[in-house]
Amino acid sequence: MWTGPITEIQAQQDVGLFCYRENTERKSHRGIGYATNNIAEMSAVVLGIEALKKPEESEVTLYTDSQYVQGLLSLGWRGTANLELVNHARSLVGQLKKFQTNQNRWSFWSERT
């Protein structure tokens, strides 16, 4: 997943994802309007999971540099803001066969987005 401004106004966000499976690559993105970085990061997770055809059969490794996403979806952090979005993301993660996060700091995956 990636997030970033789509205009010079830093609050106008674009979210996207890069999927790699069995030598097949897929990219997708959408603008989400004005949002905080945390909302954009979690929205990218939602976009990715919703793009799966059969989530109940999917084993997902999410490569992200977002401590916010990792904490809320893998480390048991208790959310205090954006709860509707966080709970929606958690619900989607719960539908997956397997889910894990892996900290990614500008590695192979982010260079391909």
C-alpha positions in Angstrom: 0.0 0.0 0.0 1.1 3.6 -0.4 -0.4 6.9 0.6 0.5 10.4 -0.4 -0.8 13.8 -1.5 -2.4 14.0 -4.9 -2.1 17.8 -5.0 0.1 20.4 -3.4 -2.4 20.5 -0.6 -1.0 17.9 1.8 -4.4 16.9 3.2 -5.7 15.7 -0.2 -4.8 12.0 -0.2 -4.4 9.3 -2.7 -4.2 5.7 -1.5 -3.1 2.6 -3.4 -1.8 -0.9 -3.4 0.6 -3.1 -5.1 -0.2 -6.8 -5.1 2.3 -9.5 -6.0 1.2 -13.1 -6.3 2.8 -16.0 -8.3 4.8 -13.6 -10.6 1.7 -11.5 -11.3 1.7 -7.8 -10.3 -1.3 -5.6 -9.8 -1.7 -1.9 -8.9 -4.7 0.0 -7.9 -5.4 3.5 -6.4 -8.0 6.0 -5.6 -8.3 9.5 -4.2 -10.0 9.7 -0.8 -10.1 13.5 -0.5 -9.1 15.3 2.6 -7.8 13.0 5.2 -5.1 12.5 7.8 -2.1 10.3 7.0 -3.5 7.6 9.5 -6.8 7.6 7.7 -5.1 7.2 4.3 -2.9 4.4 5.6 -5.8 2.4 7.0 -7.9 3.2 3.9 -5.2 1.6 1.7 -5.5 -1.6 3.8 -9.2 -1.6 3.2 -8.8 -1.0 -0.5 -6.4 -4.0 -0.7 -8.5 -6.5 1.2 -11.7 -5.4 -0.7 -9.9 -6.1 -3.9 -9.5 -9.8 -3.1 -11.8 -12.1 -4.9 -11.9 -14.8 -2.2 -10.7 -13.2 1.1 -11.5 -16.4 3.1 -9.0 -18.3 1.0 -6.3 -15.5 1.0 -3.1 -15.5 3.0 -2.0 -11.8 3.2 1.3 -10.3 4.2 1.0 -6.6 4.4 4.3 -4.8 3.9 4.0 -1.3 5.4 6.1 1.3 7.2 3.0 2.4 9.1 3.3 1.8 12.8 -0.3 2.9 13.1 -1.6 0.1 10.8 0.8 -2.5 12.3 -0.2 -1.6 15.9 -4.0 -1.6 15.3 -4.1 -4.7 13.1 -1.4 -6.9 14.4 -0.1 -5.8 17.8 -3.4 -5.4 19.7 -3.3 -1.6 20.0 -6.6 -0.1 21.2 -7.8 2.6 18.8 -9.1 5.9 20.1 -9.7 7.7 16.8 -11.1 6.8 13.4 -12.9 3.8 15.0 -15.4 3.2 12.3 -12.6 2.8 9.7 -10.4 0.8 12.1 -13.2 -1.6 13.0 -14.1 -2.0 9.3 -10.4 -2.9 8.5 -10.3 -5.3 11.5 -13.5 -6.9 10.3 -12.0 -7.4 6.8 -8.8 -8.8 8.3 -10.9 -11.3 10.3 -12.3 -12.7 7.0 -8.8 -13.7 5.7 -7.4 -17.2 6.0 -4.2 -15.6 7.3 -2.9 -12.1 7.9 0.4 -10.7 9.0 2.2 -7.4 8.8 5.9 -6.9 8.0 7.6 -3.7 8.6 8.8 -2.2 5.3 11.2 0.7 5.0 11.6 1.6 1.3 12.5 -1.9 0.2 11.8 -3.8 -3.0 8.1 -3.5 -2.5 7.7 0.2 -2.0 10.1 1.0 -4.9 7.8 -0.9 -7.3 4.7 1.3 -6.4 
